[in-house]
Amino acid sequence: MNQITLFEENRRFDPRVPTEMFVNAFLMDQPQRAVAVDISQSGLYLNALAQDPLPPRTPVGLEFKLPLIGETLWVAGETCRDDLDDCFYGFGVRFTQMARLHRRMLREYCWRIRSPYSARELSERAPGLFRT
């Protein structure tokens, strides 16, 4: 295995959080519905219906609601990797622009999901955590 392959396998700087949420993705000015399978502070991985692969660094607009928060986040990103099978086109999106409030919400969400406490314990400990 060469050095480039090793680097490519470790391309994410912050840990992923497994999730399952619908995402509205806007690729080349076309809306598309996808499902996020994981998310981090720097990006997410989406599964969509099979399609032609996208060129690397294709601009993507994203609209989604984080579970437990209920507020809609609008994020700009770019494709960074993909995988195609018979049914799904999976692709990673690296976030490039996001409102400061949404960045804070995403950071808190990822941190809380990785914590050892359950969602109920979190709401009891910090009932106003995600309020603005």
Secondary structure, DSSP 8 states (H G I E B T S, - for coil): --HHHHHHHT--SS--EEEEEEEEEEETTEEEEEEEEEE-SSEEEEEEE------TT-EEEEEEE-TTT--EEEEEEEEEEEEE-SSEEEEEEEEEEE-HHHHHHHHHHHHHHHSSS-HHHHHHH-TTTT--
